[in-house]
Amino acid sequence: MEFAEESMILSLGILNNEIKYIRTIPVKIDNKKISVDKSGTILERFENLNKDLIRGKK
């Protein structure tokens, strides 16, 4: 997707039809290369987007 340089990989641990853990991995996408973002900026941006979405539902 054009301009989709930042994303998240979501890892779920499921046991007996219950989610036991959720792990988010922020990544940068550059052409065909994906790298983990260790700076925290992508995670912070996604958390803020989530907060904005929750506020919008109220």
Distance bins in CASP14 RR format, pairs under 12 A and 6 or more apart:
PFRMAT RR
TARGET T0000
AUTHOR 0000-0000-0000
RMODE 2
METHOD distances of the structure
MODEL  1
1 7 0 0 0 0 1 0 0 0 0 0 0
1 29 0 0 0 0 1 0 0 0 0 0 0
2 29 0 0 0 0 0 1 0 0 0 0 0
2 31 0 0 0 0 0 1 0 0 0 0 0
3 29 0 0 0 0 0 1 0 0 0 0 0
4 27 0 0 0 0 0 1 0 0 0 0 0
4 28 0 0 0 0 0 1 0 0 0 0 0
4 29 1 0 0 1 0 0 0 0 0 0 0
4 30 0 0 0 0 0 1 0 0 0 0 0
4 31 0 0 0 0 0 1 0 0 0 0 0
4 34 0 0 0 0 0 1 0 0 0 0 0
4 42 0 0 0 0 0 1 0 0 0 0 0
5 26 0 0 0 0 0 1 0 0 0 0 0
5 27 0 0 0 0 1 0 0 0 0 0 0
5 28 1 0 0 1 0 0 0 0 0 0 0
5 29 1 0 1 0 0 0 0 0 0 0 0
5 30 1 0 0 1 0 0 0 0 0 0 0
5 31 0 0 0 0 1 0 0 0 0 0 0
5 33 0 0 0 0 0 1 0 0 0 0 0
5 34 0 0 0 0 0 1 0 0 0 0 0
5 35 0 0 0 0 0 1 0 0 0 0 0
5 37 0 0 0 0 0 1 0 0 0 0 0
5 41 0 0 0 0 0 1 0 0 0 0 0
5 42 0 0 0 0 1 0 0 0 0 0 0
5 45 0 0 0 0 0 1 0 0 0 0 0
6 25 0 0 0 0 0 1 0 0 0 0 0
6 26 1 0 0 1 0 0 0 0 0 0 0
6 27 1 0 0 1 0 0 0 0 0 0 0
6 28 1 0 0 1 0 0 0 0 0 0 0
6 29 1 0 0 1 0 0 0 0 0 0 0
6 30 0 0 0 0 0 1 0 0 0 0 0
6 34 0 0 0 0 0 1 0 0 0 0 0
6 35 0 0 0 0 0 1 0 0 0 0 0
6 36 0 0 0 0 0 1 0 0 0 0 0
6 37 1 0 0 1 0 0 0 0 0 0 0
6 39 0 0 0 0 0 1 0 0 0 0 0
6 40 0 0 0 0 0 1 0 0 0 0 0
6 41 0 0 0 0 1 0 0 0 0 0 0
6 42 1 0 1 0 0 0 0 0 0 0 0
6 43 0 0 0 0 1 0 0 0 0 0 0
6 44 0 0 0 0 0 1 0 0 0 0 0
6 45 1 0 0 1 0 0 0 0 0 0 0
6 46 0 0 0 0 1 0 0 0 0 0 0
6 49 0 0 0 0 0 1 0 0 0 0 0
7 24 0 0 0 0 0 1 0 0 0 0 0
7 25 0 0 0 0 1 0 0 0 0 0 0
7 26 1 0 0 1 0 0 0 0 0 0 0
7 27 1 0 1 0 0 0 0 0 0 0 0
7 28 0 0 0 0 1 0 0 0 0 0 0
7 29 1 0 0 1 0 0 0 0 0 0 0
7 30 0 0 0 0 0 1 0 0 0 0 0
7 34 0 0 0 0 1 0 0 0 0 0 0
7 35 0 0 0 0 0 1 0 0 0 0 0
7 36 0 0 0 0 0 1 0 0 0 0 0
7 37 0 0 0 0 1 0 0 0 0 0 0
7 42 1 0 0 1 0 0 0 0 0 0 0
7 43 0 0 0 0 0 1 0 0 0 0 0
7 45 0 0 0 0 0 1 0 0 0 0 0
7 46 0 0 0 0 1 0 0 0 0 0 0
8 22 0 0 0 0 0 1 0 0 0 0 0
8 23 0 0 0 0 0 1 0 0 0 0 0
8 24 1 0 1 0 0 0 0 0 0 0 0
8 25 1 0 0 1 0 0 0 0 0 0 0
8 26 1 0 1 0 0 0 0 0 0 0 0
8 27 1 0 0 1 0 0 0 0 0 0 0
8 28 0 0 0 0 0 1 0 0 0 0 0
8 29 0 0 0 0 0 1 0 0 0 0 0
8 34 0 0 0 0 0 1 0 0 0 0 0
8 36 0 0 0 0 0 1 0 0 0 0 0
8 37 0 0 0 0 1 0 0 0 0 0 0
8 40 0 0 0 0 0 1 0 0 0 0 0
8 42 1 0 0 1 0 0 0 0 0 0 0
8 43 1 0 0 1 0 0 0 0 0 0 0
8 44 0 0 0 0 0 1 0 0 0 0 0
8 45 0 0 0 0 1 0 0 0 0 0 0
8 46 1 0 1 0 0 0 0 0 0 0 0
8 47 0 0 0 0 0 1 0 0 0 0 0
8 49 0 0 0 0 0 1 0 0 0 0 0
8 50 0 0 0 0 0 1 0 0 0 0 0
9 22 0 0 0 0 0 1 0 0 0 0 0
9 23 0 0 0 0 1 0 0 0 0 0 0
9 24 1 0 0 1 0 0 0 0 0 0 0
9 25 1 0 1 0 0 0 0 0 0 0 0
9 26 0 0 0 0 1 0 0 0 0 0 0
9 27 1 0 1 0 0 0 0 0 0 0 0
9 28 0 0 0 0 0 1 0 0 0 0 0
9 29 0 0 0 0 0 1 0 0 0 0 0
9 34 0 0 0 0 1 0 0 0 0 0 0
9 35 0 0 0 0 0 1 0 0 0 0 0
9 36 0 0 0 0 1 0 0 0 0 0 0
9 37 0 0 0 0 0 1 0 0 0 0 0
9 42 0 0 0 0 0 1 0 0 0 0 0
9 43 0 0 0 0 0 1 0 0 0 0 0
9 46 0 0 0 0 0 1 0 0 0 0 0
10 19 0 0 0 0 0 1 0 0 0 0 0
10 21 0 0 0 0 0 1 0 0 0 0 0
10 22 1 0 0 1 0 0 0 0 0 0 0
10 23 1 0 0 1 0 0 0 0 0 0 0
10 24 1 0 1 0 0 0 0 0 0 0 0
10 25 1 0 0 1 0 0 0 0 0 0 0
10 26 0 0 0 0 0 1 0 0 0 0 0
10 27 0 0 0 0 0 1 0 0 0 0 0
10 46 0 0 0 0 0 1 0 0 0 0 0
11 19 0 0 0 0 0 1 0 0 0 0 0
11 20 0 0 0 0 0 1 0 0 0 0 0
11 21 0 0 0 0 1 0 0 0 0 0 0
11 22 1 0 0 1 0 0 0 0 0 0 0
11 23 1 0 1 0 0 0 0 0 0 0 0
11 24 1 0 0 1 0 0 0 0 0 0 0
11 25 1 0 0 1 0 0 0 0 0 0 0
11 27 0 0 0 0 0 1 0 0 0 0 0
12 18 0 0 0 0 0 1 0 0 0 0 0
12 19 1 0 1 0 0 0 0 0 0 0 0
12 20 0 0 0 0 1 0 0 0 0 0 0
12 21 1 0 0 1 0 0 0 0 0 0 0
12 22 1 0 1 0 0 0 0 0 0 0 0
12 23 1 0 0 1 0 0 0 0 0 0 0
12 24 0 0 0 0 0 1 0 0 0 0 0
12 25 0 0 0 0 0 1 0 0 0 0 0
13 19 1 0 0 1 0 0 0 0 0 0 0
13 20 1 0 1 0 0 0 0 0 0 0 0
13 21 1 0 1 0 0 0 0 0 0 0 0
13 22 1 0 0 1 0 0 0 0 0 0 0
13 23 0 0 0 0 1 0 0 0 0 0 0
14 20 1 0 0 1 0 0 0 0 0 0 0
14 21 0 0 0 0 1 0 0 0 0 0 0
14 22 0 0 0 0 0 1 0 0 0 0 0
15 21 0 0 0 0 1 0 0 0 0 0 0
23 36 0 0 0 0 0 1 0 0 0 0 0
23 43 0 0 0 0 0 1 0 0 0 0 0
24 36 0 0 0 0 0 1 0 0 0 0 0
24 37 0 0 0 0 0 1 0 0 0 0 0
24 40 0 0 0 0 0 1 0 0 0 0 0
24 42 0 0 0 0 1 0 0 0 0 0 0
24 43 1 0 0 1 0 0 0 0 0 0 0
24 44 0 0 0 0 0 1 0 0 0 0 0
24 46 1 0 0 1 0 0 0 0 0 0 0
24 47 0 0 0 0 1 0 0 0 0 0 0
24 50 0 0 0 0 0 1 0 0 0 0 0
25 34 0 0 0 0 1 0 0 0 0 0 0
25 35 0 0 0 0 0 1 0 0 0 0 0
25 36 1 0 0 1 0 0 0 0 0 0 0
25 37 0 0 0 0 1 0 0 0 0 0 0
25 38 0 0 0 0 0 1 0 0 0 0 0
25 40 0 0 0 0 0 1 0 0 0 0 0
25 42 0 0 0 0 1 0 0 0 0 0 0
25 43 0 0 0 0 1 0 0 0 0 0 0
25 46 0 0 0 0 0 1 0 0 0 0 0
26 34 0 0 0 0 0 1 0 0 0 0 0
26 35 0 0 0 0 0 1 0 0 0 0 0
26 36 1 0 0 1 0 0 0 0 0 0 0
26 37 1 0 1 0 0 0 0 0 0 0 0
26 38 0 0 0 0 1 0 0 0 0 0 0
26 39 0 0 0 0 1 0 0 0 0 0 0
26 40 1 0 0 1 0 0 0 0 0 0 0
26 41 0 0 0 0 1 0 0 0 0 0 0
26 42 1 1 0 0 0 0 0 0 0 0 0
26 43 1 0 1 0 0 0 0 0 0 0 0
26 44 0 0 0 0 1 0 0 0 0 0 0
26 45 0 0 0 0 1 0 0 0 0 0 0
26 46 1 0 0 1 0 0 0 0 0 0 0
26 47 0 0 0 0 0 1 0 0 0 0 0
27 33 0 0 0 0 0 1 0 0 0 0 0
27 34 1 0 1 0 0 0 0 0 0 0 0
27 35 1 0 0 1 0 0 0 0 0 0 0
27 36 1 0 1 0 0 0 0 0 0 0 0
27 37 1 0 0 1 0 0 0 0 0 0 0
27 38 0 0 0 0 0 1 0 0 0 0 0
27 39 0 0 0 0 0 1 0 0 0 0 0
27 40 0 0 0 0 0 1 0 0 0 0 0
27 41 0 0 0 0 0 1 0 0 0 0 0
27 42 1 0 0 1 0 0 0 0 0 0 0
27 43 0 0 0 0 0 1 0 0 0 0 0
27 46 0 0 0 0 0 1 0 0 0 0 0
28 34 1 0 0 1 0 0 0 0 0 0 0
28 35 1 0 1 0 0 0 0 0 0 0 0
28 36 0 0 0 0 1 0 0 0 0 0 0
28 37 1 0 1 0 0 0 0 0 0 0 0
28 38 0 0 0 0 0 1 0 0 0 0 0
28 39 0 0 0 0 1 0 0 0 0 0 0
28 40 0 0 0 0 0 1 0 0 0 0 0
28 41 0 0 0 0 1 0 0 0 0 0 0
28 42 1 0 0 1 0 0 0 0 0 0 0
28 43 0 0 0 0 0 1 0 0 0 0 0
28 45 0 0 0 0 0 1 0 0 0 0 0
29 35 0 0 0 0 1 0 0 0 0 0 0
29 36 0 0 0 0 0 1 0 0 0 0 0
29 37 0 0 0 0 0 1 0 0 0 0 0
29 42 0 0 0 0 0 1 0 0 0 0 0
30 37 0 0 0 0 0 1 0 0 0 0 0
35 42 0 0 0 0 0 1 0 0 0 0 0
36 42 0 0 0 0 1 0 0 0 0 0 0
36 43 0 0 0 0 0 1 0 0 0 0 0
37 43 1 0 0 1 0 0 0 0 0 0 0
37 44 0 0 0 0 0 1 0 0 0 0 0
37 45 0 0 0 0 1 0 0 0 0 0 0
37 46 0 0 0 0 0 1 0 0 0 0 0
39 45 0 0 0 0 0 1 0 0 0 0 0
40 46 0 0 0 0 1 0 0 0 0 0 0
40 47 0 0 0 0 1 0 0 0 0 0 0
40 48 0 0 0 0 0 1 0 0 0 0 0
41 47 0 0 0 0 0 1 0 0 0 0 0
41 48 0 0 0 0 0 1 0 0 0 0 0
42 48 0 0 0 0 0 1 0 0 0 0 0
42 49 0 0 0 0 0 1 0 0 0 0 0
43 49 0 0 0 0 0 1 0 0 0 0 0
43 50 0 0 0 0 0 1 0 0 0 0 0
44 50 0 0 0 0 0 1 0 0 0 0 0
44 51 0 0 0 0 0 1 0 0 0 0 0
45 51 0 0 0 0 0 1 0 0 0 0 0
45 52 0 0 0 0 0 1 0 0 0 0 0
46 52 0 0 0 0 0 1 0 0 0 0 0
46 53 0 0 0 0 0 1 0 0 0 0 0
47 53 0 0 0 0 0 1 0 0 0 0 0
47 54 0 0 0 0 0 1 0 0 0 0 0
48 54 0 0 0 0 0 1 0 0 0 0 0
48 55 0 0 0 0 0 1 0 0 0 0 0
49 55 0 0 0 0 0 1 0 0 0 0 0
49 56 0 0 0 0 0 1 0 0 0 0 0
50 56 0 0 0 0 0 1 0 0 0 0 0
50 57 0 0 0 0 0 1 0 0 0 0 0
51 57 0 0 0 0 0 1 0 0 0 0 0
51 58 0 0 0 0 0 1 0 0 0 0 0
52 58 0 0 0 0 0 1 0 0 0 0 0
END
